[in-house]
Amino acid sequence: MDLDTLRAARLRSHRLTAPARSVVDAARHMLAVQAQEFWAGRWALAARATGEPTLRAVDRLFNRGTLVRGWTQRGTLHIVAAEDLAWMLSVTGERQLQKAAPRYRELGLGVEELATSERVIRGALRGGNGLTRVELFDVLQRAGIEPSGQRGLFAVQNLALRGIICQGSIVPRPGGVSREQLFVLAEEHISESTAPGDPAAEMFVRYIVGHGPATAEDFAWWAGVTLGVARAAAAVSADDERIRQVDDGVFVADSMPRRNAAAPAVVALGSFEEYYISYIDRTVACPPELLGAIGPGKNGMVRPIILADGVVVGTWRHSTAVGRHTDDPVPELLTAAGADDADVITALDRYAAFIAG
C-alpha cells in the first residue's frame, strides 16, 4: 500500500485519529506502550482517549490496580492493563532473562543471591505492602545483597521478569509530576488474569490490532522475540477473525476503529512514542533526514515528536521538575513545510493541560 494509506491506517489503529472511549480502553487496545519515561507512557494513553484525561486521572488507574508497569518486552518498561501482564511475560520473560544472564554473572548475582532476593522481597511485600525502589534496595542490603552498581536494579528486574513483582500504585510528588511507583507482589495486586490458549499468537494479534498494518518482522522487533517465534505466531493467527493479511506479509485489523472527523491533524506525542518506535522501518512516520534528530540516539533516547498527518515534522521539550511542570512546552519544528504554528500550540496545550491536571 502507498505511504499515505499506510499512515492513515496506522493513525487509526493507534487511536490517534480514532480515539478510544477511555484511557483504559486505549491501554487494552494498544496492549503495551513504552514507558521508561513514565510521563510519556501515561501521555501516550491519554492522547489516545476522548475527552481531556488528566495525569491525576491516569494515576488513579494505577492506584486501583487497573494499569501496571513492567518489563514486558525488550528489557524495557511498558504500561499494560493489569490482566495482560502475566501472559505477556510467558511469551517474552524467558528470552529477556537469557539476555540478562551475562550481566547477572558480571554483578555476582548467582542462583543463591537471586533466591535470597526473592525470599526477602516477597517477605517485605507480602500482605499488600508496597515499597519504592530505594526501600527494596534497603531490604536487599539488610539481607547481604549489596544493591550498588546496578546489582539492586537487576535483582529487582529479575523478579519482575519472572512475574513475581510489578510496579503499581503511584508515589505522590507534591508540587510536581508524579514519576515513581511502588513495587508490589503481582499475585496480590492483580485480581484478574486469564491466559489465552496461545499467548504468542494472542500477542501478535493484539499487536496488529493496535499497531497495524505491520509484519511479523515488525512484531519480532516490538515484542523482542525471535523472528521464528514471530512468524510462527503469525501463522497460527492466520484464521483469527480479528486480523487479515492484505499484502505479502502485511497484516491489518479486520475491523478498524472509526476515524473521528474532529481528530486533529497535528498532535504532540512523548518520548519513545509507539507510532514511531514500534516498527523496523521508521521512515513511514519520519522522513529519513530527520531520523537522527528523533533517535534513538547514542544514549538510547527517543525524543518527543510533533506529527502532522502522521508525519514527524518536529520535536518538543518540557520539564517535569518540581515547580516547572506548568511551564509552556517548547516546540522545535524540523521542516519548513511542517505545521501551522497555531496547530502546534493547540497540540502542546492539550499535553500541558494533561500534565498539570
Disulfide bonds with the S-S distance in Angstrom:
none
